[in-house]
Amino acid sequence: MIDRPTIERILDAAQIVDVIQEFVPLKKRGVNYLGLCPFHNEKTPSFTVSPSKEIFKCFGCGKVGNSVNFIMEHEHLTYPEALKYLARKYHIEVVEKELTPEEVEKQNERESLLVVTAYAARQFTENLFQTDEGISVGLSYFRERGFNQNTLKKFEVGYSFEKRDAFSRRALDDGYKQDFLLKTGLSIQHEDHIFDRFSGRVMFPIHSLSGQVLGFGGRVLRTEAKTAKYLNSPESEIYHKSRIVYGIFQARKAITRDDKCYLVEGYTDVMSLHEASIENVVASSGTSLTQEQVRLIKRFTPNITILYDGDAAGIKASLRGIDIVLEEGMNVKIVLLPDGEDPDSYSKKLSNEEFTKYLKEKETDFIRFKTQLLLEEAASDPVKKSNLIRDIVRSIAVIPEAITRTVYIKECSTQLEIPESVLYHEVNKMRQERTFQDRNKYPGPEDLPVPPPVITRPVRQEAMTSVSEREIIRLLLKYGSTEFERHVRGEDMKEEVITVSDYIVSEIISDDLLFDDPVYAKIFEEFRFATNQGTFIEEKRFVKHEDPAISSLSADLLSEPHTLSKIFANKQTYVETEDMKLKDIVPDAILVFKGHKIKVRLKEIMLLLGDAVKAGDEEKILTLQKKHQALKQALRTISQKLGGRILL
């Protein structure tokens, strides 16, 4: 358990813009910040961060919360795990009591797997730098490749011993469970024996956006080894190869800063570019790009530049995969390296300045690059040229923006010597085919059963009660400490200030009313206690609440989708805002709240009355009828005070 003072230190230290900017590029818009939501795919930013309220909200998908909620949602962590993450970020020491074996057993499997991979990363690094075998074999390999120690430690590279079960035996001796070693893929079981998956390899940890080790890539060093040169962790609960790119943790800030991401193929390519002072680089780890990987990069920048070596066959094989990048609306450029060179080797042959200059000068738009590359192959062969045109058109057709498609069609028309009208026709034809295919993934109207006629029913009373409870809590959170009215009391004629929370709490407890929703009830109870103590509660108290349900709800209620237009704000125009009308809004909200509670009670009395009639209990029938009449009269009074409004 983390004690309350430590939690408060973490929450006070966590600056929400600082926390979220590590994952989402944000741009200042007035007093708030705006960015693309990381929780759903969107093209128009609707993800808003308020530094003053210390909350975020996406007005597209509805996700809302504070710094801790964001880390929980984004990294799939529990509340304590998210707190520990923020504590590490802000260098706050977290002291916890030792977990019992029963508590350890109950730990979430995902957390246990992450603990094992973090342990493995530490062991592999220790092997590389602190053992004779690691230094002579693993470290020698990296030194021969020209890597300095700072880069090796930055990427937490390591070494797995040649002995087939060295790591697995060490992990078991240190108390790590065999089940989790197998589930992470670090170990393999054969009959009654357990072996290391990565024995005799230099190790490249694969990090999440937040720096957690999700899996590993390992490179074999023995030249005669009859095994794959590179080996990756298998798919697991924590590692999904198609959803992560190597180096994103080390590159995310540089990508945002430079508004560009370089994409290379291998681990050492990424490390070499970092040594060449190019840190906005990630690797696909030898796999074809996936939609998830592209969207991950897109969260930081819409601009991607792919570095290719001079292998023409390899380039042609990977061109089709780049259509995924175009389909996401990203700007794709290509840099072709000299024959026989890759990013790792070529960056070491040139100075940092020369290599950076080469990348800038050789950068070519993807469509132009693809057209020129395939034109050379087609030469004067009409069949090949026809196939080339279809290939180019296919790439243009996936681009979502009409203006971008138009620009490419004009350029391709010139290069391919084909009328624009022909290219337009082919592009439109392919887009229609894609639309038709997408539509036919689902049954058409004629294939669906005829739905029964919709019978409109009155809104459930419980639902309306929840709405009125929510409004009371919203007013408390937003205006609780705001002055509501003043009274002159006592012989000394002392003026007393009544706040919104004073008024609401007094009105509700005077009628012994309760909140049905447990989260609303907890928030109201804290306001009631503070009112009795004569103290105020800041709205941030609930945004930073230790109960995630309360903090998330508070952030949602305090977030505002609309702000006053600058046109009206800058003019002498009078615009009446909600805080100016509190003397009308607050009493009305309380009346609606009471009215809904009365209607629920009337419903309960009618049920009790039915039971009393069946039982023939005349005394109880009379008592219930009197209560029913009194409540109906109270409801009529409330309706009159609300201007004749009928409560649903």
C-alpha positions as CSV (number, residue, x, y, z in Angstrom):
1,M,0.0,0.0,0.0
2,I,1.1,3.6,-0.7
3,D,0.4,5.9,2.1
4,R,-1.8,9.0,1.6
5,P,0.9,11.6,2.1
6,T,3.0,10.0,-0.6
7,I,0.0,9.9,-3.0
8,E,-0.6,13.6,-2.4
9,R,3.1,14.4,-3.1
10,I,2.8,12.5,-6.4
11,L,-0.4,14.1,-7.4
12,D,0.9,17.6,-6.5
13,A,4.1,17.0,-8.5
14,A,2.4,15.6,-11.6
15,Q,1.8,18.3,-14.1
16,I,-0.8,17.0,-16.5
17,V,0.5,18.7,-19.6
18,D,4.0,17.5,-18.9
19,V,2.7,13.9,-18.3
20,I,0.5,13.7,-21.4
21,Q,3.0,15.4,-23.7
22,E,5.2,12.4,-23.4
23,F,2.6,10.4,-25.3
24,V,0.6,13.0,-27.2
25,P,1.8,16.1,-29.1
26,L,-0.1,19.0,-27.7
27,K,-0.6,22.5,-29.1
28,K,-1.7,25.5,-27.0
29,R,-5.2,26.7,-27.7
30,G,-6.1,29.6,-25.4
31,V,-5.8,28.5,-21.8
32,N,-6.0,24.8,-22.8
33,Y,-4.0,22.4,-25.0
34,L,-5.3,20.4,-27.9
35,G,-4.1,17.2,-29.6
36,L,-5.2,14.0,-31.3
37,C,-6.8,11.5,-28.9
38,P,-4.6,8.5,-28.2
39,F,-7.6,6.4,-27.3
40,H,-9.4,6.4,-30.7
41,N,-8.4,7.1,-34.2
42,E,-9.2,10.7,-35.3
43,K,-8.1,13.2,-37.8
44,T,-9.5,16.4,-36.2
45,P,-8.1,17.0,-32.7
46,S,-10.8,16.7,-30.0
47,F,-8.5,15.8,-27.0
48,T,-8.3,18.7,-24.6
49,V,-6.0,19.2,-21.6
50,S,-6.7,21.9,-19.0
51,P,-3.6,22.7,-16.9
52,S,-5.6,24.9,-14.6
53,K,-8.1,22.2,-13.7
54,E,-5.5,19.4,-14.2
55,I,-7.8,17.3,-16.3
56,F,-8.1,15.9,-19.8
57,K,-11.1,15.1,-21.9
58,C,-11.7,13.8,-25.4
59,F,-14.9,15.2,-26.8
60,G,-14.8,12.4,-29.4
61,C,-14.7,9.2,-27.4
62,G,-15.5,10.6,-24.0
63,K,-12.3,9.5,-22.1
64,V,-11.7,11.9,-19.2
65,G,-9.6,12.1,-16.1
66,N,-6.5,13.4,-14.4
67,S,-2.8,12.5,-14.8
68,V,-3.2,9.2,-13.0
69,N,-6.3,8.2,-15.0
70,F,-4.4,9.0,-18.2
71,I,-1.5,6.7,-17.3
72,M,-3.9,4.0,-16.1
73,E,-5.8,4.1,-19.4
74,H,-2.9,4.6,-21.8
75,E,-0.5,2.1,-20.2
76,H,-3.2,-0.4,-19.0
77,L,-1.9,0.0,-15.4
78,T,-3.7,-0.3,-12.1
79,Y,-4.1,2.7,-9.8
80,P,-1.0,1.9,-7.7
81,E,1.1,1.1,-10.8
82,A,0.2,4.5,-12.3
83,L,1.2,6.2,-9.1
84,K,4.5,4.4,-9.1
85,Y,5.1,5.4,-12.7
86,L,4.5,9.1,-11.8
87,A,6.7,8.7,-8.7
88,R,9.6,7.5,-10.8
89,K,9.1,10.4,-13.3
90,Y,9.2,13.0,-10.5
91,H,11.8,11.2,-8.4
92,I,9.5,10.6,-5.4
93,E,10.4,7.7,-3.2
94,V,7.6,5.2,-2.7
95,V,7.9,3.0,0.4
96,E,5.5,0.1,0.6
97,K,5.0,-2.7,3.0
98,E,6.2,-6.0,1.9
99,L,3.6,-8.1,0.1
100,T,2.5,-11.3,1.6
101,P,2.7,-14.5,-0.6
102,E,-1.1,-14.4,-0.8
103,E,-1.0,-10.8,-2.1
104,V,1.7,-11.6,-4.6
105,E,-0.4,-14.5,-5.9
106,K,-3.2,-12.1,-6.5
107,Q,-1.1,-9.7,-8.6
108,N,-2.4,-9.1,-12.1
109,E,-0.8,-11.5,-14.6
110,R,0.2,-8.6,-16.9
111,E,2.0,-6.9,-14.0
112,S,3.8,-10.1,-13.2
113,L,5.0,-10.5,-16.8
114,L,6.3,-6.9,-16.8
115,V,8.2,-7.7,-13.6
116,V,9.8,-10.7,-15.2
117,T,10.8,-8.8,-18.4
118,A,12.3,-5.9,-16.3
119,Y,14.3,-8.5,-14.3
120,A,15.5,-10.1,-17.5
121,A,16.6,-6.8,-19.0
122,R,18.6,-6.1,-15.8
123,Q,20.2,-9.5,-15.9
124,F,21.2,-9.3,-19.6
125,T,22.7,-5.8,-19.0
126,E,24.7,-7.1,-16.0
127,N,25.9,-10.1,-18.1
128,L,27.1,-7.7,-20.8
129,F,29.1,-5.3,-18.7
130,Q,30.0,-7.3,-15.6
131,T,30.9,-10.8,-16.7
132,D,33.9,-12.2,-18.5
133,E,31.8,-13.9,-21.2
134,G,29.6,-10.9,-21.7
135,I,32.6,-8.5,-22.1
136,S,34.6,-10.8,-24.4
137,V,31.7,-11.8,-26.6
138,G,28.8,-9.4,-26.3
139,L,30.6,-6.1,-25.6
140,S,33.3,-6.9,-28.1
141,Y,30.6,-7.2,-30.8
142,F,29.1,-3.8,-30.0
143,R,32.6,-2.2,-29.8
144,E,33.5,-3.6,-33.2
145,R,30.3,-2.1,-34.6
146,G,31.5,1.3,-33.2
147,F,28.9,1.9,-30.5
148,N,29.9,3.9,-27.5
149,Q,28.9,3.0,-23.9
150,N,26.4,5.8,-23.5
151,T,24.3,4.5,-26.4
152,L,24.5,0.9,-25.2
153,K,23.1,2.0,-21.8
154,K,20.6,4.3,-23.3
155,F,19.0,1.4,-25.1
156,E,19.7,-1.0,-22.2
157,V,21.2,-3.6,-24.5
158,G,22.5,-6.8,-22.9
159,Y,23.8,-10.4,-23.5
160,S,22.4,-13.8,-22.9
161,F,24.9,-16.5,-21.9
162,E,25.8,-19.3,-24.3
163,K,24.8,-21.9,-21.7
164,R,21.3,-23.1,-22.7
165,D,19.6,-22.7,-19.3
166,A,21.7,-20.0,-17.6
167,F,19.1,-17.3,-17.5
168,S,16.2,-19.6,-16.7
169,R,18.0,-21.3,-13.8
170,R,19.1,-17.9,-12.4
171,A,15.5,-16.6,-12.6
172,L,14.1,-19.6,-10.8
173,D,16.7,-19.4,-8.1
174,D,15.8,-15.7,-7.6
175,G,12.1,-16.7,-7.0
176,Y,10.5,-16.0,-10.4
177,K,7.9,-18.4,-11.4
178,Q,8.4,-20.8,-14.3
179,D,4.9,-20.1,-15.6
180,F,5.7,-16.4,-16.2
181,L,9.1,-17.2,-17.7
182,L,7.3,-19.4,-20.3
183,K,4.5,-16.9,-20.9
184,T,7.0,-14.0,-21.7
185,G,8.8,-16.4,-24.1
186,L,12.1,-15.9,-22.2
187,S,12.1,-19.6,-21.5
188,I,11.1,-22.7,-23.5
189,Q,10.0,-26.0,-22.0
190,H,10.9,-29.3,-23.6
191,E,9.6,-32.3,-21.7
192,D,10.9,-31.9,-18.1
193,H,13.6,-29.4,-19.0
194,I,13.5,-25.6,-19.3
195,F,15.8,-23.7,-21.7
196,D,16.6,-20.1,-22.6
197,R,15.1,-18.9,-25.8
198,F,17.9,-16.3,-26.5
199,S,21.1,-18.2,-25.4
200,G,24.3,-16.9,-27.0
201,R,22.8,-13.7,-28.3
202,V,23.2,-9.9,-27.7
203,M,19.9,-8.6,-26.4
204,F,17.8,-5.6,-27.5
205,P,14.9,-4.8,-25.0
206,I,11.8,-3.5,-26.7
207,H,10.2,-0.8,-24.7
208,S,6.7,0.6,-24.5
209,L,6.0,4.3,-24.8
210,S,6.4,4.6,-21.0
211,G,9.7,2.7,-20.9
212,Q,8.4,-0.7,-19.7
213,V,10.2,-3.7,-21.2
214,L,7.6,-5.6,-23.3
215,G,9.8,-8.1,-25.1
216,F,13.2,-8.7,-26.6
217,G,15.1,-9.0,-29.9
218,G,18.2,-11.2,-29.9
219,R,21.0,-11.4,-32.4
220,V,23.1,-14.6,-32.6
221,L,26.8,-14.1,-32.7
222,R,28.1,-17.5,-33.7
223,T,28.7,-17.4,-37.5
224,E,28.2,-21.2,-37.8
225,A,25.0,-21.2,-35.9
226,K,22.2,-23.0,-37.6
227,T,19.5,-20.7,-36.3
228,A,17.8,-17.4,-37.2
229,K,20.1,-14.4,-37.1
230,Y,17.5,-12.4,-35.3
231,L,14.9,-13.8,-32.9
232,N,12.1,-11.9,-31.3
233,S,9.9,-12.6,-28.2
234,P,6.7,-14.5,-29.1
235,E,3.3,-12.8,-28.8
236,S,2.2,-12.6,-25.2
237,E,-0.2,-10.7,-23.0
238,I,2.3,-7.7,-22.9
239,Y,4.1,-8.0,-26.3
240,H,2.3,-7.6,-29.6
241,K,4.9,-7.1,-32.4
242,S,2.4,-5.5,-34.7
243,R,1.6,-2.7,-32.2
244,I,5.0,-1.4,-31.2
245,V,8.1,0.0,-33.0
246,Y,11.6,-0.3,-31.7
247,G,13.0,2.8,-30.2
248,I,9.7,4.7,-29.7
249,F,10.4,5.3,-26.0
250,Q,13.8,6.9,-26.7
251,A,12.5,8.8,-29.8
252,R,9.1,10.2,-28.8
253,K,10.2,13.6,-27.6
254,A,12.5,14.1,-30.6
255,I,9.8,13.1,-33.0
256,T,7.4,15.7,-31.5
257,R,10.2,18.4,-31.4
258,D,11.3,17.8,-35.1
259,D,7.7,17.0,-36.3
260,K,9.2,14.1,-38.3
261,C,10.0,10.4,-37.8
262,Y,12.7,8.4,-39.6
263,L,11.8,4.7,-40.1
264,V,14.6,2.1,-40.5
265,E,14.7,-1.6,-40.4
266,G,16.9,-2.9,-37.6
267,Y,17.9,-2.3,-34.0
268,T,21.4,-1.2,-34.7
269,D,20.2,1.2,-37.4
270,V,18.2,3.1,-34.7
271,M,21.2,3.1,-32.3
272,S,23.6,4.3,-35.0
273,L,21.3,7.2,-36.0
274,H,21.2,8.3,-32.3
275,E,25.0,8.4,-32.3
276,A,24.7,10.6,-35.5
277,S,22.6,13.0,-33.4
278,I,19.4,11.9,-35.1
279,E,17.1,10.8,-32.3
280,N,13.7,10.9,-34.1
281,V,14.0,7.4,-35.4
282,V,12.3,4.0,-34.9
283,A,12.5,0.6,-36.5
284,S,9.9,-1.8,-37.8
285,S,12.2,-4.7,-36.6
286,G,12.2,-6.4,-40.0
287,T,8.5,-6.7,-40.3
288,S,6.1,-5.1,-42.8
289,L,4.4,-2.0,-41.4
290,T,1.1,-2.5,-39.8
291,Q,-1.8,-0.1,-39.3
292,E,-1.3,-0.1,-35.5
293,Q,2.4,0.8,-35.9
294,V,1.6,3.6,-38.3
295,R,-1.0,5.0,-36.0
296,L,1.4,4.9,-33.1
297,I,3.9,7.1,-35.1
298,K,1.1,9.3,-36.3
299,R,0.3,10.3,-32.7
300,F,3.5,12.2,-32.6
301,T,3.8,13.4,-36.2
302,P,2.1,13.1,-39.6
303,N,5.5,13.2,-41.4
304,I,7.5,10.0,-41.9
305,T,10.7,9.4,-43.9
306,I,11.7,5.8,-44.7
307,L,15.4,5.0,-45.2
308,Y,16.2,2.3,-47.7
309,D,19.5,0.6,-48.6
310,G,20.4,0.1,-52.2
311,D,18.8,-3.3,-52.6
312,A,16.2,-2.8,-55.4
313,A,14.5,-6.1,-54.9
314,G,14.0,-5.5,-51.2
315,I,12.6,-2.0,-51.9
316,K,10.1,-3.3,-54.4
317,A,8.9,-6.0,-52.0
318,S,8.2,-3.4,-49.3
319,L,6.5,-0.7,-51.5
320,R,3.0,-2.2,-51.2
321,G,3.1,-2.0,-47.4
322,I,3.7,1.7,-47.5
323,D,0.2,2.2,-48.9
324,I,-0.9,1.7,-45.3
325,V,0.9,4.9,-44.4
326,L,-0.7,6.8,-47.2
327,E,-4.1,5.4,-46.2
328,E,-3.6,7.0,-42.7
329,G,-3.2,10.4,-44.4
330,M,0.5,10.7,-43.6
331,N,3.2,12.5,-45.6
332,V,5.7,9.8,-46.7
333,K,9.1,10.5,-48.1
334,I,12.0,8.1,-49.1
335,V,15.7,8.3,-48.8
336,L,17.7,5.8,-50.9
337,L,21.1,5.0,-49.5
338,P,24.1,4.1,-51.8
339,D,24.4,0.5,-53.0
340,G,25.6,-1.9,-50.3
341,E,25.0,0.6,-47.5
342,D,22.4,0.6,-44.7
343,P,21.7,3.4,-42.1
344,D,24.1,1.8,-39.6
345,S,27.1,1.5,-41.9
346,Y,26.6,4.7,-43.8
347,S,26.0,6.9,-40.8
348,K,29.4,5.7,-39.5
349,K,31.2,6.5,-42.8
350,L,30.1,10.2,-42.8
351,S,30.4,12.9,-40.1
352,N,27.1,13.7,-38.3
353,E,26.8,16.9,-40.4
354,E,27.4,15.2,-43.7
355,F,24.9,12.4,-42.9
356,T,22.2,14.9,-41.9
357,K,22.8,16.9,-45.0
358,Y,22.6,13.7,-47.1
359,L,19.2,12.8,-45.7
360,K,17.8,16.3,-46.4
361,E,19.1,16.5,-49.9
362,K,18.1,13.0,-51.0
363,E,14.6,13.0,-49.4
364,T,12.1,12.2,-52.2
365,D,8.3,12.1,-52.1
366,F,7.1,8.5,-52.0
367,I,4.8,8.6,-55.1
368,R,7.5,10.3,-57.1
369,F,10.1,7.8,-55.9
370,K,7.8,4.9,-56.7
371,T,7.0,6.2,-60.2
372,Q,10.6,6.8,-61.1
373,L,11.7,3.4,-59.7
374,L,9.1,1.4,-61.6
375,L,9.5,3.5,-64.8
376,E,13.1,2.4,-65.1
377,E,12.0,-1.2,-64.9
378,A,9.1,-0.8,-67.4
379,A,11.3,1.0,-69.9
380,S,9.5,0.7,-73.3
381,D,7.5,-2.4,-72.5
382,P,3.8,-1.4,-72.8
383,V,2.5,-4.3,-70.6
384,K,4.9,-3.5,-67.8
385,K,4.0,0.2,-68.2
386,S,0.3,-0.6,-67.9
387,N,1.0,-2.6,-64.7
388,L,3.1,0.3,-63.4
389,I,0.2,2.7,-63.9
390,R,-2.2,0.5,-62.1
391,D,0.3,0.2,-59.2
392,I,0.8,3.9,-58.9
393,V,-3.0,4.5,-59.2
394,R,-3.6,2.0,-56.4
395,S,-1.3,4.0,-54.1
396,I,-2.9,7.3,-55.0
397,A,-6.4,5.9,-54.5
398,V,-5.8,5.0,-50.8
399,I,-4.9,8.7,-49.9
400,P,-7.9,10.1,-48.0
401,E,-7.4,13.8,-48.8
402,A,-8.8,14.8,-52.2
403,I,-6.4,17.7,-52.7
404,T,-3.4,15.5,-52.1
405,R,-4.7,13.0,-54.6
406,T,-5.2,15.8,-57.2
407,V,-1.6,17.0,-56.8
408,Y,-0.2,13.5,-57.2
409,I,-2.4,12.8,-60.3
410,K,-1.1,16.0,-62.0
411,E,2.5,15.0,-61.3
412,C,2.0,11.4,-62.4
413,S,0.3,12.5,-65.5
414,T,3.4,14.5,-66.5
415,Q,5.9,11.7,-65.6
416,L,3.9,8.8,-67.1
417,E,2.7,10.8,-70.1
418,I,-0.9,9.8,-69.4
419,P,-3.8,12.3,-69.6
420,E,-5.1,13.4,-66.2
421,S,-8.6,12.4,-67.1
422,V,-7.5,8.7,-67.5
423,L,-5.8,8.7,-64.1
424,Y,-8.8,10.4,-62.5
425,H,-11.1,7.8,-63.9
426,E,-8.9,4.9,-62.6
427,V,-8.5,6.4,-59.2
428,N,-12.2,7.0,-58.8
429,K,-12.9,3.5,-60.1
430,M,-10.6,1.9,-57.5
431,R,-12.0,4.1,-54.7
432,Q,-15.5,3.0,-55.6
433,E,-14.4,-0.7,-55.6
434,R,-12.9,-0.2,-52.2
435,T,-16.1,1.4,-50.9
436,F,-18.1,-1.4,-52.4
437,Q,-15.9,-4.1,-50.8
438,D,-16.0,-2.3,-47.4
439,R,-19.8,-2.1,-47.6
440,N,-20.1,-5.8,-48.4
441,K,-18.2,-6.8,-45.3
442,Y,-21.5,-6.3,-43.6
443,P,-25.0,-7.5,-44.5
444,G,-27.1,-5.2,-46.6
445,P,-30.6,-4.0,-45.7
446,E,-32.2,-6.8,-47.7
447,D,-30.3,-9.4,-45.6
448,L,-31.2,-8.0,-42.3
449,P,-34.3,-9.1,-40.3
450,V,-37.2,-6.6,-40.2
451,P,-37.0,-4.9,-36.8
452,P,-40.2,-4.9,-34.7
453,P,-42.0,-1.6,-34.3
454,V,-40.4,0.7,-31.7
455,I,-42.7,1.1,-28.7
456,T,-41.9,4.4,-26.9
457,R,-41.8,4.1,-23.1
458,P,-41.5,6.7,-20.5
459,V,-38.0,7.4,-19.2
460,R,-37.3,5.2,-16.1
461,Q,-37.6,7.1,-12.9
462,E,-34.3,5.8,-11.7
463,A,-32.6,7.2,-14.8
464,M,-34.1,10.7,-14.1
465,T,-33.1,10.5,-10.5
466,S,-29.5,9.8,-11.6
467,V,-29.6,12.8,-13.9
468,S,-30.7,15.1,-11.0
469,E,-28.1,13.7,-8.7
470,R,-25.4,14.3,-11.3
471,E,-26.5,17.9,-11.6
472,I,-26.3,18.5,-7.9
473,I,-22.8,17.1,-7.7
474,R,-21.7,19.1,-10.8
475,L,-22.8,22.3,-9.1
476,L,-21.0,21.4,-5.9
477,L,-17.8,20.6,-7.7
478,K,-17.9,23.6,-10.0
479,Y,-19.3,26.3,-7.7
480,G,-19.1,24.8,-4.1
481,S,-17.0,27.6,-2.7
482,T,-18.8,30.4,-4.7
483,E,-20.8,32.9,-2.7
484,F,-24.5,32.3,-3.0
485,E,-26.0,34.8,-0.6
486,R,-25.4,36.9,2.5
487,H,-27.3,37.0,5.8
488,V,-27.2,39.3,8.8
489,R,-27.4,37.1,11.9
490,G,-27.3,37.6,15.7
491,E,-27.4,40.5,18.0
492,D,-24.1,41.8,16.7
493,M,-25.6,42.0,13.2
494,K,-22.6,40.1,11.8
495,E,-22.8,39.4,8.1
496,E,-22.6,35.7,7.2
497,V,-21.6,34.5,3.7
498,I,-23.5,31.4,2.5
499,T,-21.7,29.5,-0.3
500,V,-23.3,27.2,-2.9
501,S,-22.2,24.1,-1.0
502,D,-23.6,25.5,2.3
503,Y,-27.0,26.1,0.6
504,I,-27.1,22.7,-1.2
505,V,-26.0,20.6,1.8
506,S,-28.4,22.4,4.1
507,E,-31.4,21.9,1.7
508,I,-30.7,18.2,1.2
509,I,-29.9,17.1,4.8
510,S,-32.9,19.1,6.1
511,D,-35.2,16.6,4.3
512,D,-33.0,13.6,5.1
513,L,-32.4,12.9,1.4
514,L,-29.8,10.4,0.2
515,F,-28.0,9.8,-3.1
516,D,-28.6,6.5,-4.8
517,D,-25.4,6.5,-6.8
518,P,-22.5,5.5,-4.5
519,V,-19.9,7.8,-6.2
520,Y,-22.2,10.8,-6.0
521,A,-22.9,9.8,-2.4
522,K,-19.2,9.8,-1.5
523,I,-18.6,13.2,-3.0
524,F,-21.7,14.7,-1.3
525,E,-20.6,13.2,2.1
526,E,-17.2,15.0,1.8
527,F,-18.9,18.3,1.1
528,R,-21.3,17.7,4.0
529,F,-18.4,17.0,6.3
530,A,-16.4,20.1,5.1
531,T,-19.6,22.3,5.6
532,N,-20.0,21.0,9.2
533,Q,-16.3,21.8,9.8
534,G,-16.6,25.3,8.3
535,T,-14.0,24.6,5.7
536,F,-13.9,24.8,1.9
537,I,-13.0,22.1,-0.6
538,E,-11.1,23.0,-3.8
539,E,-12.3,21.4,-7.0
540,K,-8.8,19.9,-7.5
541,R,-9.3,17.9,-4.3
542,F,-11.7,15.6,-6.2
543,V,-9.8,15.7,-9.5
544,K,-6.9,14.3,-7.6
545,H,-8.9,12.0,-5.4
546,E,-7.4,8.6,-4.4
547,D,-10.6,6.9,-5.6
548,P,-10.2,6.6,-9.5
549,A,-14.0,6.6,-9.9
550,I,-14.3,9.9,-8.1
551,S,-11.4,11.6,-9.9
552,S,-12.6,10.4,-13.3
553,L,-16.2,11.6,-12.6
554,S,-15.0,14.9,-11.3
555,A,-12.8,15.5,-14.4
556,D,-15.8,14.7,-16.6
557,L,-18.2,17.1,-14.7
558,L,-15.6,19.9,-14.6
559,S,-14.6,19.7,-18.3
560,E,-16.3,22.3,-20.6
561,P,-16.7,21.6,-24.3
562,H,-17.4,25.2,-25.1
563,T,-15.7,28.5,-24.3
564,L,-16.9,32.0,-25.0
565,S,-16.1,33.1,-28.6
566,K,-13.2,35.6,-28.9
567,I,-15.6,37.7,-31.0
568,F,-17.9,38.2,-28.0
569,A,-15.1,38.2,-25.4
570,N,-13.4,41.1,-27.2
571,K,-16.6,43.1,-27.8
572,Q,-18.6,45.1,-25.3
573,T,-21.4,42.5,-25.7
574,Y,-23.2,41.3,-22.6
575,V,-23.3,37.5,-22.4
576,E,-25.0,36.0,-19.3
577,T,-23.0,33.0,-18.1
578,E,-23.9,30.2,-15.8
579,D,-22.1,31.6,-12.7
580,M,-24.2,34.8,-13.0
581,K,-27.5,32.8,-12.8
582,L,-26.6,30.6,-9.8
583,K,-29.4,32.0,-7.7
584,D,-31.9,30.6,-10.2
585,I,-30.0,27.4,-11.3
586,V,-29.1,26.0,-7.8
587,P,-32.6,26.2,-6.2
588,D,-34.1,24.8,-9.4
589,A,-31.7,21.9,-9.4
590,I,-32.5,21.1,-5.7
591,L,-36.2,21.2,-6.4
592,V,-35.8,18.8,-9.4
593,F,-33.7,16.6,-7.2
594,K,-36.3,16.6,-4.4
595,G,-39.1,16.1,-7.0
596,H,-37.5,13.0,-8.4
597,K,-36.9,11.6,-4.9
598,I,-40.6,12.1,-4.1
599,K,-41.7,10.3,-7.3
600,V,-39.5,7.4,-6.4
601,R,-41.0,7.3,-2.9
602,L,-44.6,7.6,-4.4
603,K,-43.8,4.5,-6.5
604,E,-42.6,2.6,-3.5
605,I,-45.8,3.6,-1.5
606,M,-48.0,2.4,-4.3
607,L,-46.4,-1.0,-4.2
608,L,-46.8,-1.1,-0.4
609,L,-50.4,0.0,-0.7
610,G,-51.1,-2.9,-3.1
611,D,-49.6,-5.3,-0.6
612,A,-51.7,-3.8,2.3
613,V,-54.9,-4.0,0.2
614,K,-54.2,-7.7,-0.5
615,A,-53.5,-8.3,3.2
616,G,-56.6,-6.3,4.3
617,D,-54.6,-4.1,6.6
618,E,-56.9,-1.1,6.9
619,E,-54.8,0.8,9.3
620,K,-51.7,0.5,7.1
621,I,-53.8,1.4,4.0
622,L,-54.9,4.6,5.7
623,T,-51.4,5.6,6.8
624,L,-50.0,5.0,3.3
625,Q,-52.8,7.0,1.7
626,K,-52.0,10.0,3.9
627,K,-48.3,9.7,3.1
628,H,-49.2,9.5,-0.6
629,Q,-51.5,12.6,-0.5
630,A,-48.8,14.6,1.4
631,L,-46.1,13.6,-1.1
632,K,-48.4,14.5,-4.0
633,Q,-49.1,17.9,-2.5
634,A,-45.3,18.4,-2.1
635,L,-44.8,17.4,-5.7
636,R,-47.4,20.0,-6.8
637,T,-45.7,22.7,-4.7
638,I,-42.4,21.9,-6.3
639,S,-44.0,22.0,-9.8
640,Q,-45.4,25.4,-9.0
641,K,-42.1,26.7,-7.8
642,L,-40.6,25.5,-11.1
643,G,-43.1,27.5,-13.1
644,G,-45.5,24.7,-13.6
645,R,-42.9,22.3,-15.0
646,I,-44.0,18.6,-15.0
647,L,-41.3,16.4,-13.6
648,L,-40.8,13.2,-15.6
